[in-house]
C-alpha cells in the first residue's frame, strides 16, 4: 500500500463534493490535499470525469510541482497549487472551481463587496479580485504565474491568507484554501453563495451601501471570540 493513501482518499472525497454542491460542470474544477510532513499533495488527474474518479486515480505531486506517484497527468492547475503550498505553510487543502456566480464576478474584474452578515460571518473584507494577468506572464508558465497572481494580490492589499481563504482571479475563476481539503471546498461553497447574493443585492438595489463597520466588527468579534460558534 502506498504511503500516500491517506491524502489520496482525502483528495478524492473533497473532489467528489464539487459536483454534489453544484460547483463544477464536466471536469471544470479540482481539489488537492497536502501532507506537510511528506512534502507532497494529492490532486485530481486532468480530464477524468467525476463519475469515473477513484481514490487511486489521485496524482501525488511535490511542492515544486513534480509528479511523485501516479500514472495519470495531474490537473492543469497543479503548478498553481504547488506555488501556494510552497509559500503558505499552514494550508492543507486548495480548491479551484469555475462556479457560475463567483466566476462571473471574476470575469467582471470586480471584488465582491461585503453587503451582509452572511459575508461578514466568513470575511470582514471585500473578496478581492486579482487583476488580469500581464501578457508577459500569460506567455510564460501560465499556471505557475497564476500562483503568483494570487500571492501578489494579497501582498499588495495587505491581506493574510490565514484570515482570508478565498480570492477571484480576473478573467479566470475563484481559488479557495484552508487547513484541510474539506475546508477548502467549504470555502468554495461559501464564496459561490456570497457571490450569488451580492449579484441579487445589486440587482434589487443598485445603490446599496456596504455593510456597516459596526456589524462587520460585531461578526468578527463573534467569529473569533473564545468559545464562539464560529471559532469551534
C-alpha positions in Angstrom: 0.0 0.0 0.0 1.3 3.5 -0.9 2.3 5.8 1.9 0.1 8.4 0.2 -3.2 6.5 0.5 -4.5 8.9 3.2 -4.2 12.0 1.2 -5.4 10.3 -2.0 -8.6 9.5 0.0 -8.9 13.0 1.3 -8.4 14.5 -2.1 -10.9 12.1 -3.7 -13.6 12.7 -1.0 -13.1 16.5 -1.4 -13.3 16.4 -5.2 -16.5 14.4 -5.1 -18.1 17.1 -3.1 -17.8 19.6 -6.0 -20.5 18.2 -8.3 -22.7 17.5 -5.3 -22.5 21.1 -4.4 -23.0 22.3 -8.0 -19.6 23.9 -8.0 -18.4 22.2 -11.2 -19.7 21.0 -14.6 -17.9 18.3 -16.5 -14.2 18.5 -15.3 -14.1 22.2 -14.5 -12.5 22.1 -11.1 -10.1 20.4 -8.8 -9.2 20.0 -5.1 -5.8 19.0 -3.6 -4.9 17.6 -0.1 -1.4 18.1 1.3 0.8 16.2 3.7 3.2 18.7 5.1 5.4 16.0 6.7 5.9 14.2 3.4 6.2 17.4 1.4 3.6 16.4 -1.2 -0.1 16.8 -2.1 -2.7 14.7 -3.9 -4.6 16.3 -6.7 -7.3 15.3 -9.2 -6.0 14.0 -12.6 -6.6 16.1 -15.6 -9.7 15.4 -17.7 -11.1 12.5 -15.7 -14.9 12.8 -15.3 -16.1 12.8 -11.7 -18.3 9.8 -12.3 -15.1 7.8 -13.2 -12.9 9.1 -10.4 -11.4 6.7 -7.9 -9.1 7.4 -4.9 -6.3 5.5 -6.7 -6.5 8.0 -9.6 -5.2 10.8 -7.5 -1.8 12.0 -8.5 0.9 12.7 -5.9 2.9 15.9 -6.6 5.7 17.6 -4.6 5.7 21.3 -3.7 7.8 22.0 -6.8 5.0 20.7 -9.0 6.8 17.4 -9.9 4.8 14.2 -10.1 5.9 11.7 -7.4 3.4 8.9 -7.9 0.6 8.3 -10.3 0.2 7.2 -13.9 -2.2 9.9 -15.0 -1.4 13.5 -15.8 -2.2 15.8 -12.8 -4.7 18.7 -13.1 -3.6 21.5 -15.4 -3.8 23.8 -12.3 -1.2 21.7 -10.4 1.6 24.3 -10.6 -0.7 26.9 -9.1 -1.4 24.6 -6.1 2.3 23.9 -5.8 3.2 27.6 -5.6 0.7 28.2 -2.9 1.7 25.2 -0.8 5.4 26.2 -1.1 4.6 29.7 0.2 1.8 29.0 2.7 3.0 26.6 5.4 -0.3 26.2 7.2 -2.5 25.4 4.2 -3.6 21.7 3.9 -6.1 22.0 1.0 -6.7 24.1 -2.1 -9.8 24.2 -4.3 -10.3 25.7 -7.7 -13.7 25.8 -9.5 -15.4 27.7 -12.3 -18.7 28.0 -10.3 -21.1 30.3 -12.1 -21.6 33.3 -9.8 -18.0 33.6 -8.4 -16.6 33.2 -11.9 -19.0 35.9 -13.3 -17.6 38.4 -10.7 -14.0 37.3 -11.7 -14.8 37.8 -15.4 -16.1 41.3 -14.5 -12.9 42.2 -12.7 -14.8 43.1 -9.6 -14.2 42.5 -5.9 -17.3 41.1 -4.1 -18.4 43.9 -1.7 -19.3 43.0 1.8 -23.1 43.7 1.8 -24.4 41.5 4.6 -23.8 39.4 7.7 -23.5 36.1 5.7 -20.4 37.6 4.1 -19.2 39.0 7.4 -19.6 35.6 9.1 -16.7 34.4 6.9 -14.7 37.5 5.9 -14.5 41.1 7.2 -13.3 42.5 3.9 -14.5 42.5 0.3 -13.5 39.4 -1.5 -10.6 40.5 -3.8 -10.4 40.0 -7.5 -6.7 39.8 -8.6 -6.0 41.9 -11.7 -5.9 40.1 -15.1 -2.5 38.6 -15.8 0.0 40.5 -17.8 0.8 39.4 -21.4 4.3 38.5 -20.3 3.0 36.2 -17.5 0.5 34.7 -19.9 3.2 33.9 -22.4 5.3 32.3 -19.7 4.5 29.5 -17.4 0.8 30.3 -17.1 -0.3 28.0 -14.2 2.8 28.8 -12.2 2.3 32.5 -12.7 -1.3 32.2 -11.6 0.0 31.2 -8.1 2.0 34.5 -8.0 -1.0 36.4 -9.3 -2.7 35.3 -6.1 0.3 35.9 -3.8 0.9 39.4 -5.3 -2.7 40.5 -5.0 -2.8 39.6 -1.3 0.5 41.2 -0.6 -0.5 44.4 -2.4 -3.7 44.6 -0.4 -2.0 43.7 2.9 -4.3 40.6 3.3 -3.3 37.4 5.1 -4.0 34.0 3.6 -4.7 32.8 7.2 -7.6 35.3 7.6 -8.9 35.4 4.0 -9.2 32.0 2.4 -10.7 32.9 -1.0 -9.9 35.0 -4.0 -11.1 35.7 -7.5 -8.7 35.7 -10.5 -9.6 38.4 -13.1 -10.7 36.8 -16.4 -10.5 33.4 -14.8 -12.3 32.0 -11.7 -12.0 31.5 -7.9 -9.5 29.8 -5.8 -10.0 28.9 -2.1 -7.9 27.2 0.5 -7.9 26.1 4.2 -6.3 23.9 6.8 -7.9 20.8 5.1 -9.2 19.9 1.7 -12.7 19.7 3.1 -12.4 23.3 4.5 -11.2 24.5 1.0 -14.3 23.0 -0.5 -16.5 24.6 2.2 -14.9 27.9 1.4 -15.7 27.5 -2.3 -19.4 26.8 -1.5 -19.5 29.8 0.8 -17.8 32.0 -1.9 -20.3 30.9 -4.5 -23.3 31.7 -2.2 -21.9 35.1 -1.3 -21.3 35.9 -5.0 -24.9 35.0 -5.8 -26.3 37.0 -3.0 -24.2 40.0 -3.9 -25.4 39.9 -7.5 -29.0 39.7 -6.5 -28.5 42.5 -3.9 -27.1 44.9 -6.6 -30.0 43.9 -9.0 -32.6 44.7 -6.3 -30.8 47.9 -5.2 -28.0 49.2 -7.5 -27.2 51.9 -4.9 -26.9 49.6 -1.9 -24.4 50.6 0.7 -21.6 48.4 2.0 -22.3 46.7 5.4 -21.8 49.0 8.4 -18.5 48.7 10.1 -20.2 48.1 13.4 -21.9 45.0 12.0 -18.6 43.8 10.4 -16.8 44.2 13.7 -19.7 42.5 15.6 -19.5 39.4 13.4 -15.7 39.4 13.5 -15.7 39.5 17.3 -18.3 36.8 17.4 -16.4 34.6 14.9 -13.1 35.0 16.8 -14.2 35.2 20.4 -13.3 32.5 22.8 -15.7 29.6 22.7 -17.8 31.2 19.9 -19.8 29.1 17.4 -17.6 30.3 14.5 -14.4 29.6 16.4 -15.3 25.9 17.1 
